Each structure stands twice: as structure tokens, then as C-alpha cells.
Amino acid sequence: MVPWKVEAVQPLPGYRLKVTFADGVHGVVDLSDVPHKGVFALWDEPGYFERVRVDAKTGTVCWPNGADIAPDTMYEEVKRLRASVE
């Protein structure tokens, strides 16, 4: 089992995502610092960021235009943030 495979995602205000990973780790990832250029330019369109989903084949977070975010990077951020709170 790959621990960083995304099982569930929920969009939150401020370009944040609530994610749950295959090993049960869960938390919020802040994507507000991702430049809204290229494939991410559509995030500026009302309601587009909220169209996020999990690609069942790859276990990645993605949008209809094919944009995706590396799940291993999100996993490490969630684990780092959780460790800083404990």
C-alpha cells in the first residue's frame, strides 16, 4: 500500500483542501501559494477550485482540465503540520 494515495478530498475556502490518505492520515493542505498560472489559472474562475476530485486510478487530487497536485508532497505537508501541533 502506498500511504500517500489520496482516498478523499474536500475543497475549503482560501484554496485549501481537506485530504484523507490511504493510511488514515488526514489534514488540510494550503494551496494558496500555488501560482494561478498555466493549468492552475482556472482556479480564478468562480467555482472551479471546488470541482476538485480524486482520480481513482492514480490516487491523486485533480481538476477537470487535468491539473493535479503531487500526493506525496501533500502527504508530507500534512504530516509535518500534524507533528508541529503535537
C-alpha positions as CSV (number, residue, x, y, z in Angstrom):
1,M,0.0,0.0,0.0
2,V,1.2,3.5,-0.9
3,P,0.5,5.6,2.2
4,W,0.2,8.9,0.3
5,K,-2.6,7.7,-2.1
6,V,-5.5,10.1,-1.6
7,E,-8.7,8.5,-0.6
8,A,-10.9,11.6,-0.1
9,V,-10.7,15.3,-0.8
10,Q,-12.9,18.2,0.2
11,P,-12.4,21.8,-1.0
12,L,-12.2,24.5,1.6
13,P,-12.2,28.3,1.4
14,G,-8.9,30.0,0.6
15,Y,-7.6,27.5,-1.8
16,R,-7.3,24.8,0.8
17,L,-8.1,21.1,0.6
18,K,-9.1,18.7,3.4
19,V,-7.5,15.4,2.4
20,T,-7.5,11.8,3.7
21,F,-4.8,9.4,2.7
22,A,-4.8,5.6,2.3
23,D,-3.1,5.1,5.7
24,G,-5.7,7.2,7.5
25,V,-3.5,10.3,7.8
26,H,-5.7,13.4,7.2
27,G,-5.4,17.1,7.4
28,V,-5.6,20.4,5.5
29,V,-3.3,21.4,2.7
30,D,-3.0,25.1,1.9
31,L,-2.6,25.7,-1.9
32,S,-3.0,29.4,-1.8
33,D,0.7,29.9,-2.6
34,V,0.5,27.9,-5.9
35,P,0.7,30.5,-8.7
36,H,-2.6,30.7,-10.6
37,K,-0.9,30.3,-14.0
38,G,-0.9,27.6,-16.7
39,V,-3.1,24.7,-15.7
40,F,-3.9,26.4,-12.4
41,A,-5.1,29.7,-13.9
42,L,-8.7,28.2,-14.0
43,W,-8.7,28.3,-10.1
44,D,-9.5,32.0,-10.5
45,E,-12.8,31.2,-12.2
46,P,-15.7,31.1,-9.7
47,G,-16.4,27.5,-8.5
48,Y,-13.6,25.9,-10.5
49,F,-11.3,25.1,-7.5
50,E,-14.3,23.4,-5.8
51,R,-14.5,20.9,-8.8
52,V,-11.6,19.0,-7.3
53,R,-11.8,15.2,-7.2
54,V,-9.7,12.1,-6.5
55,D,-8.5,10.2,-9.6
56,A,-9.3,6.6,-8.5
57,K,-6.5,5.1,-10.7
58,T,-3.7,7.3,-9.6
59,G,-4.8,8.4,-6.1
60,T,-4.1,12.0,-6.9
61,V,-6.1,15.2,-6.4
62,C,-7.1,16.6,-9.8
63,W,-9.4,19.0,-11.6
64,P,-11.3,18.6,-14.9
65,N,-8.6,20.3,-17.0
66,G,-6.1,17.6,-15.9
67,A,-4.3,19.8,-13.3
68,D,-3.1,17.7,-10.3
69,I,-1.1,18.1,-7.2
70,A,1.6,15.6,-6.2
71,P,0.0,13.5,-3.4
72,D,3.4,12.7,-1.8
73,T,4.1,16.4,-1.3
74,M,0.6,16.9,0.3
75,Y,1.2,13.9,2.5
76,E,4.5,15.2,3.8
77,E,2.9,18.7,4.4
78,V,0.1,17.2,6.4
79,K,2.4,15.0,8.5
80,R,4.8,18.0,9.1
81,L,1.9,20.2,10.2
82,R,0.5,17.4,12.5
83,A,3.9,16.9,14.1
84,S,4.3,20.7,14.8
85,V,1.0,20.7,16.7
86,E,1.7,17.6,18.8
